[in-house]
Amino acid sequence: MRSRGGPWLVERLQGAYLAQYQANHDSNGQSPAIRLVLANPGSTSQYWQPMVTRLAGMTGGTDRLRAVAGVGQSTDNNKKAVRELTRLGIPVVGSSITADDLANGQHGTDPFPGLARVSPTNTDEARALASFARVSAGRALLVYDKPGDPYTRTLQTSFAALIKGSPYEPQPFTPPADRSQEGTTANTFRQITNLVCDTSRSTDTILFAGRHTQLRQFVNALGGRGCQDRRFTVLTGDEGSYLTGEKNLDRGALRHNLSVRYTALAHPDAWGGGSPATGGSAADMATLTGLLTSAGKAPVGPIGPVALEDGQLIIAYDATRLAVHGIREAVPEGRSVSALADVGLQWPQVKGSLRVDGASGWICLDAHGNPYEKAVPIVELRPEGGSRFVTIAWPEGKPPSGECLPPS
């Protein structure tokens, strides 16, 4: 999880708690009962090593830790933590990690045995975005984080592949090592906006491979660009969801021929009227909203104010539900507790009738623990605040079949 204080941390904790409550009270007496333990690796996951050591010590005795769920951002430190956890045989469920190099099966190998994810990779997000936006190489410019981190690097690679042959050289920026800090990139973005205006008038799309702090700086800079008579659309990954409540975002920029659209991990409006017949359902989202209603007061709550728009609560809820599924499916007949080694072996079977019907969409895993053809909500920031759900896009260009069985 993102350990820096703020609404995202609270929302993820709320989502995990609701999944735990559901598992212990609304699952027809299934066992074992689920306990949540909070692990804090530090604001930039700089304390990942002592955290992993502590968690490893909890796998035996009365603690019986069986899975780690909720790994959030795709950072180098989180990648190290996942690598060590899985090396020690501890199953991991990633909530919002999307970097391609923090996934199994990318080159025919599984460097993180026992890792499952509920979010698509950056490549799948980019493919879904391209199927929706019909990105054209001759009309797009790439702006990217250099040297990048696992999230931004793989997003850059995916975007570059979409616009191969573009007449414009990609424009780099270099943020602080801690990408939540301001640094001096605002100056770089002011200069890049001049180059944006220098492109031909047919150019109308900017692909942004960067974190949310730098995205906010870039949007603010575009609000003051010289060519405000030209319309541009900024397309980016799921870090865009962090701007829905960002107080330092210049929303006036969005009234000056500028749109910002991003691939969300989840959105509460994704399964409303006109949603596809497969890949997810309004009923699955309604289950979560029913839990939220109950959590407004005792005995379930109160859990405090909740927000669904940025998808963080929803995706944390789904990640914890997948962890519960794996833990319970691994319990052998006649026993009450699963073996640690058996939990991670459940991920390849999470498909078809054994899928997890997540509030973010169906969770059908391939043999490497990656979600197959996961729904990707396309969301747009609104000038008046918050965001607007646009549509659901799919990496393969269409929803999965009703069987939800990944092809060979």
C-alpha positions as CSV (number, residue, x, y, z in Angstrom):
1,M,0.0,0.0,0.0
2,R,1.0,3.6,-0.3
3,S,2.1,4.4,3.2
4,R,2.2,8.1,3.1
5,G,-0.7,9.6,5.0
6,G,-3.6,10.8,2.9
7,P,-7.0,9.8,1.5
8,W,-5.6,7.0,-0.7
9,L,-4.2,5.1,2.3
10,V,-7.5,5.5,4.1
11,E,-9.5,4.4,1.1
12,R,-7.4,1.3,0.6
13,L,-7.7,0.3,4.3
14,Q,-11.5,0.8,4.0
15,G,-11.7,-1.5,1.0
16,A,-9.6,-4.2,2.6
17,Y,-11.7,-4.0,5.8
18,L,-14.9,-4.4,3.9
19,A,-13.6,-7.5,2.1
20,Q,-12.5,-8.9,5.5
21,Y,-15.9,-8.2,7.0
22,Q,-17.7,-9.8,4.1
23,A,-15.5,-12.9,4.3
24,N,-16.2,-13.4,8.0
25,H,-19.9,-12.5,8.1
26,D,-21.4,-12.9,4.6
27,S,-19.8,-16.1,3.3
28,N,-22.1,-18.8,4.8
29,G,-19.7,-19.8,7.5
30,Q,-16.7,-20.5,5.3
31,S,-13.4,-20.9,7.0
32,P,-10.8,-20.0,8.0
33,A,-11.8,-16.7,9.4
34,I,-9.7,-13.8,8.1
35,R,-7.6,-11.4,10.1
36,L,-6.0,-8.3,8.7
37,V,-2.6,-7.1,9.8
38,L,-1.3,-3.8,8.6
39,A,2.3,-3.6,7.3
40,N,4.0,-0.2,6.8
41,P,7.1,-0.1,4.6
42,G,7.5,3.7,4.9
43,S,6.5,6.6,2.7
44,T,8.6,5.5,-0.2
45,S,8.8,1.8,0.9
46,Q,12.3,2.4,2.1
47,Y,11.7,0.1,5.0
48,W,10.7,-2.9,2.9
49,Q,13.4,-5.2,4.3
50,P,12.4,-5.1,8.0
51,M,8.8,-5.3,6.9
52,V,9.4,-8.4,4.9
53,T,11.4,-9.9,7.8
54,R,8.5,-9.2,10.2
55,L,5.9,-10.7,7.8
56,A,8.0,-13.8,7.2
57,G,8.2,-14.4,10.9
58,M,4.4,-14.4,11.1
59,T,3.9,-17.3,8.7
60,G,4.3,-19.8,11.5
61,G,2.9,-20.2,15.0
62,T,-0.4,-18.7,15.9
63,D,-0.2,-15.8,13.4
64,R,-0.6,-18.1,10.4
65,L,0.0,-15.4,7.8
66,R,-1.0,-16.8,4.4
67,A,-0.9,-13.9,2.0
68,V,0.2,-10.3,1.6
69,A,-2.4,-8.2,-0.3
70,G,-2.5,-4.5,-1.2
71,V,0.9,-3.8,-2.8
72,G,0.2,-0.5,-4.5
73,Q,2.6,1.5,-6.6
74,S,5.0,0.0,-9.0
75,T,8.2,1.3,-7.5
76,D,11.7,-0.1,-7.3
77,N,11.4,-0.7,-3.6
78,N,8.0,-2.4,-3.9
79,K,9.5,-4.6,-6.6
80,K,12.3,-5.6,-4.2
81,A,9.7,-6.4,-1.5
82,V,7.6,-8.5,-3.8
83,R,10.7,-10.4,-5.1
84,E,11.8,-11.2,-1.5
85,L,8.3,-12.1,-0.3
86,T,7.7,-14.5,-3.1
87,R,11.3,-15.9,-2.8
88,L,10.3,-16.8,0.8
89,G,7.2,-18.6,-0.5
90,I,4.7,-15.9,0.7
91,P,1.9,-15.4,-1.8
92,V,1.3,-11.8,-2.8
93,V,-1.8,-10.1,-4.3
94,G,-1.0,-6.8,-6.0
95,S,-3.8,-4.2,-5.9
96,S,-2.7,-1.3,-8.1
97,I,0.7,-2.5,-9.4
98,T,0.6,-2.2,-13.2
99,A,4.3,-2.3,-14.3
100,D,5.0,-5.0,-16.8
101,D,8.2,-5.9,-15.0
102,L,6.3,-6.5,-11.8
103,A,4.4,-9.3,-13.3
104,N,5.0,-13.0,-14.2
105,G,5.0,-14.5,-17.6
106,Q,6.3,-11.4,-19.5
107,H,9.2,-13.3,-21.1
108,G,8.0,-16.9,-20.4
109,T,9.4,-16.9,-16.9
110,D,7.8,-16.3,-13.4
111,P,10.3,-14.2,-11.4
112,F,7.7,-13.7,-8.6
113,P,6.3,-17.2,-7.9
114,G,3.0,-16.9,-6.0
115,L,2.3,-13.3,-7.2
116,A,-1.3,-12.5,-8.4
117,R,-2.6,-9.2,-9.6
118,V,-6.1,-7.7,-9.9
119,S,-5.0,-4.8,-12.2
120,P,-3.9,-5.1,-15.8
121,T,-0.4,-4.4,-16.9
122,N,0.6,-1.0,-18.4
123,T,0.8,-2.7,-21.8
124,D,-2.8,-3.9,-21.4
125,E,-3.9,-0.5,-20.2
126,A,-2.2,1.1,-23.2
127,R,-3.8,-1.4,-25.6
128,A,-7.2,-0.7,-24.1
129,L,-6.6,3.1,-24.3
130,A,-5.6,2.7,-28.0
131,S,-8.7,0.7,-28.8
132,F,-10.8,3.5,-27.4
133,A,-8.9,6.6,-28.5
134,R,-7.6,5.3,-31.8
135,V,-4.2,6.8,-31.2
136,S,-2.3,7.8,-34.4
137,A,1.5,8.1,-34.7
138,G,1.2,11.1,-36.9
139,R,-1.0,13.0,-34.4
140,A,0.7,12.2,-31.0
141,L,3.6,13.3,-28.9
142,L,5.1,11.3,-26.0
143,V,6.3,13.0,-22.8
144,Y,8.0,10.7,-20.4
145,D,9.9,10.4,-17.1
146,K,13.6,9.9,-17.5
147,P,15.1,7.7,-16.0
148,G,11.7,6.5,-14.8
149,D,10.6,3.8,-12.3
150,P,8.9,0.5,-13.0
151,Y,5.5,2.1,-13.6
152,T,6.7,5.0,-15.8
153,R,9.3,3.0,-17.8
154,T,6.9,0.3,-18.8
155,L,4.2,2.9,-19.6
156,Q,6.7,4.8,-21.7
157,T,7.5,1.6,-23.6
158,S,3.9,0.8,-24.2
159,F,3.0,4.2,-25.4
160,A,6.1,4.4,-27.7
161,A,5.0,1.2,-29.3
162,L,1.6,2.7,-30.0
163,I,3.0,5.7,-31.9
164,K,6.0,4.0,-33.6
165,G,7.0,6.1,-36.5
166,S,5.9,9.4,-34.9
167,P,7.6,12.4,-36.6
168,Y,8.3,13.9,-33.2
169,E,11.1,13.0,-30.8
170,P,9.7,12.0,-27.3
171,Q,10.2,14.7,-24.7
172,P,11.8,13.7,-21.4
173,F,11.6,15.2,-18.0
174,T,13.6,14.3,-14.8
175,P,11.7,14.4,-11.5
176,P,13.1,14.0,-8.0
177,A,13.9,10.4,-6.9
178,D,10.8,10.7,-4.6
179,R,8.3,11.5,-7.3
180,S,5.8,12.8,-4.8
181,Q,8.0,15.9,-4.4
182,E,7.7,19.0,-6.6
183,G,11.4,19.4,-7.7
184,T,12.0,21.7,-10.7
185,T,10.0,19.8,-13.3
186,A,7.4,22.6,-13.5
187,N,10.1,24.6,-15.4
188,T,10.7,21.7,-17.8
189,F,7.0,21.4,-18.5
190,R,6.7,25.1,-19.2
191,Q,9.3,24.6,-21.9
192,I,7.7,21.4,-23.2
193,T,4.4,23.3,-23.7
194,N,6.2,25.6,-26.2
195,L,7.3,22.5,-28.1
196,V,3.7,21.2,-28.0
197,C,2.6,24.4,-29.7
198,D,5.4,24.0,-32.3
199,T,3.9,20.7,-33.6
200,S,1.7,20.6,-36.7
201,R,-1.9,21.5,-36.2
202,S,-2.9,17.9,-36.9
203,T,-1.3,16.9,-33.6
204,D,-3.9,16.7,-30.9
205,T,-2.8,13.9,-28.5
206,I,-0.1,13.9,-25.8
207,L,0.8,10.6,-24.2
208,F,2.1,11.1,-20.7
209,A,4.3,8.5,-19.0
210,G,4.8,9.9,-15.5
211,R,3.5,10.0,-11.9
212,H,0.6,12.1,-10.7
213,T,2.6,14.9,-9.2
214,Q,4.4,15.5,-12.5
215,L,1.1,15.0,-14.4
216,R,-0.5,17.8,-12.3
217,Q,2.4,20.1,-13.1
218,F,2.2,19.3,-16.8
219,V,-1.6,20.0,-16.9
220,N,-1.1,23.3,-15.1
221,A,1.6,24.2,-17.6
222,L,-0.6,23.3,-20.5
223,G,-3.2,25.7,-19.1
224,G,-0.9,28.6,-19.8
225,R,0.3,27.4,-23.3
226,G,0.4,29.9,-26.1
227,C,-1.7,27.9,-28.5
228,Q,-4.9,27.7,-26.6
229,D,-6.9,27.9,-29.8
230,R,-5.8,24.3,-30.4
231,R,-7.5,21.3,-28.7
232,F,-5.3,18.7,-27.0
233,T,-6.1,15.5,-25.2
234,V,-3.6,14.2,-22.6
235,L,-3.8,10.4,-22.3
236,T,-2.1,8.7,-19.3
237,G,-2.2,5.6,-17.1
238,D,-4.0,5.0,-13.8
239,E,-1.9,7.6,-11.9
240,G,-4.4,10.1,-13.3
241,S,-6.9,8.9,-10.7
242,Y,-4.9,10.6,-8.0
243,L,-5.8,14.0,-9.5
244,T,-9.6,13.7,-8.9
245,G,-9.2,15.4,-5.5
246,E,-5.9,17.2,-6.1
247,K,-6.3,20.7,-4.6
248,N,-3.2,22.1,-6.5
249,L,-4.5,21.1,-9.9
250,D,-5.5,24.1,-12.1
251,R,-8.9,23.0,-13.2
252,G,-9.2,26.1,-15.2
253,A,-6.7,24.6,-17.6
254,L,-9.4,22.0,-18.5
255,R,-11.6,24.8,-19.8
256,H,-9.0,25.9,-22.4
257,N,-9.3,23.2,-25.1
258,L,-7.7,20.6,-22.9
259,S,-8.9,17.2,-21.9
260,V,-7.2,14.7,-19.5
261,R,-8.2,11.1,-19.8
262,Y,-6.7,8.1,-18.0
263,T,-7.1,4.4,-17.6
264,A,-8.6,3.9,-14.2
265,L,-8.3,0.7,-12.2
266,A,-11.9,1.0,-11.2
267,H,-14.8,3.5,-11.2
268,P,-18.1,3.3,-9.4
269,D,-20.0,4.3,-12.6
270,A,-18.4,1.7,-14.9
271,W,-21.3,-0.9,-14.5
272,G,-24.3,1.4,-14.9
273,G,-26.8,1.3,-17.8
274,G,-25.4,0.1,-21.1
275,S,-22.6,-1.9,-19.5
276,P,-21.4,-5.0,-21.4
277,A,-23.0,-8.4,-20.7
278,T,-19.7,-9.9,-19.7
279,G,-16.6,-8.8,-17.9
280,G,-18.3,-7.5,-14.8
281,S,-21.8,-6.5,-13.6
282,A,-23.7,-3.8,-11.8
283,A,-24.7,-6.5,-9.2
284,D,-21.0,-7.0,-8.2
285,M,-20.6,-3.3,-7.6
286,A,-24.0,-3.2,-5.8
287,T,-22.6,-5.8,-3.3
288,L,-19.8,-3.4,-2.4
289,T,-22.1,-0.3,-2.1
290,G,-24.4,-2.4,0.1
291,L,-21.4,-3.1,2.4
292,L,-20.6,0.6,2.4
293,T,-24.2,1.4,3.5
294,S,-23.9,-1.1,6.4
295,A,-20.5,0.3,7.3
296,G,-22.0,3.7,8.0
297,K,-22.9,2.6,11.5
298,A,-22.4,-0.1,14.1
299,P,-21.8,-3.0,14.2
300,V,-20.0,-2.9,10.8
301,G,-18.7,0.6,11.2
302,P,-18.6,3.5,11.2
303,I,-15.6,3.6,8.9
304,G,-15.7,7.3,8.2
305,P,-16.3,9.2,5.0
306,V,-15.8,7.1,1.9
307,A,-14.8,8.0,-1.7
308,L,-15.1,5.7,-4.7
309,E,-14.4,8.0,-7.6
310,D,-10.6,7.4,-7.7
311,G,-11.1,3.6,-7.5
312,Q,-8.7,3.0,-4.6
313,L,-11.2,1.6,-2.2
314,I,-12.7,-0.6,-5.0
315,I,-9.4,-2.1,-6.1
316,A,-8.2,-2.8,-2.5
317,Y,-11.5,-4.5,-1.8
318,D,-11.0,-6.8,-4.9
319,A,-7.4,-7.5,-4.0
320,T,-8.3,-8.6,-0.5
321,R,-11.2,-10.7,-1.9
322,L,-8.8,-12.5,-4.2
323,A,-6.5,-13.2,-1.3
324,V,-9.4,-14.6,0.7
325,H,-10.4,-16.8,-2.3
326,G,-6.9,-18.3,-2.5
327,I,-6.5,-18.9,1.2
328,R,-9.8,-20.7,1.4
329,E,-9.5,-22.7,-1.8
330,A,-6.2,-24.0,-0.5
331,V,-7.6,-25.6,2.6
332,P,-7.4,-29.4,2.2
333,E,-10.4,-31.6,3.1
334,G,-10.6,-32.3,6.8
335,R,-8.3,-29.4,7.7
336,S,-9.2,-25.9,8.9
337,V,-6.1,-24.0,7.7
338,S,-4.2,-24.0,4.3
339,A,-0.5,-24.6,4.0
340,L,1.4,-21.5,3.1
341,A,2.9,-23.2,-0.1
342,D,-0.6,-24.1,-1.4
343,V,-2.1,-20.6,-1.4
344,G,-0.1,-19.3,-4.4
345,L,-0.8,-22.5,-6.3
346,Q,-4.5,-21.4,-6.5
347,W,-4.0,-18.4,-8.8
348,P,-3.9,-20.3,-12.2
349,Q,-7.4,-21.8,-11.4
350,V,-9.0,-18.4,-10.8
351,K,-11.0,-18.4,-14.1
352,G,-14.2,-19.7,-15.5
353,S,-16.7,-20.6,-12.8
354,L,-13.9,-20.1,-10.2
355,R,-13.3,-16.5,-11.2
356,V,-13.7,-13.7,-8.6
357,D,-16.5,-11.4,-9.5
358,G,-14.8,-8.1,-8.5
359,A,-16.5,-4.8,-8.1
360,S,-13.9,-3.6,-10.6
361,G,-14.8,-6.3,-13.1
362,W,-14.2,-10.0,-13.4
363,I,-10.9,-11.3,-12.1
364,C,-9.9,-14.2,-14.4
365,L,-6.2,-15.0,-14.0
366,D,-4.0,-16.6,-16.6
367,A,-1.4,-19.3,-15.7
368,H,1.0,-16.6,-14.5
369,G,-1.4,-14.9,-12.1
370,N,-2.2,-11.9,-14.4
371,P,-5.8,-10.8,-15.0
372,Y,-7.0,-11.7,-18.5
373,E,-9.0,-9.1,-20.5
374,K,-9.7,-7.0,-17.4
375,A,-12.1,-4.2,-17.8
376,V,-10.3,-0.8,-18.1
377,P,-12.5,2.2,-17.3
378,I,-11.6,5.3,-19.3
379,V,-12.1,8.4,-17.1
380,E,-11.9,12.1,-17.7
381,L,-11.1,14.9,-15.3
382,R,-13.8,17.5,-14.9
383,P,-13.1,21.2,-14.8
384,E,-15.6,21.6,-11.9
385,G,-13.9,18.9,-9.9
386,G,-13.8,15.2,-9.7
387,S,-14.0,13.0,-12.8
388,R,-16.4,11.6,-15.4
389,F,-16.6,8.0,-16.4
390,V,-16.4,7.8,-20.2
391,T,-16.5,4.1,-21.2
392,I,-15.0,0.7,-20.6
393,A,-12.2,-0.3,-22.9
394,W,-10.6,-3.7,-23.3
395,P,-7.0,-4.8,-24.1
396,E,-8.4,-7.1,-26.8
397,G,-10.8,-4.5,-28.0
398,K,-13.9,-6.4,-26.8
399,P,-15.2,-7.9,-23.5
400,P,-14.2,-11.5,-22.6
401,S,-16.4,-14.4,-23.4
402,G,-18.9,-15.5,-20.8
403,E,-16.6,-18.4,-19.9
404,C,-13.7,-16.1,-19.1
405,L,-11.1,-18.7,-20.0
406,P,-7.8,-17.2,-21.3
407,P,-6.7,-18.6,-24.7
408,S,-3.6,-20.8,-25.0
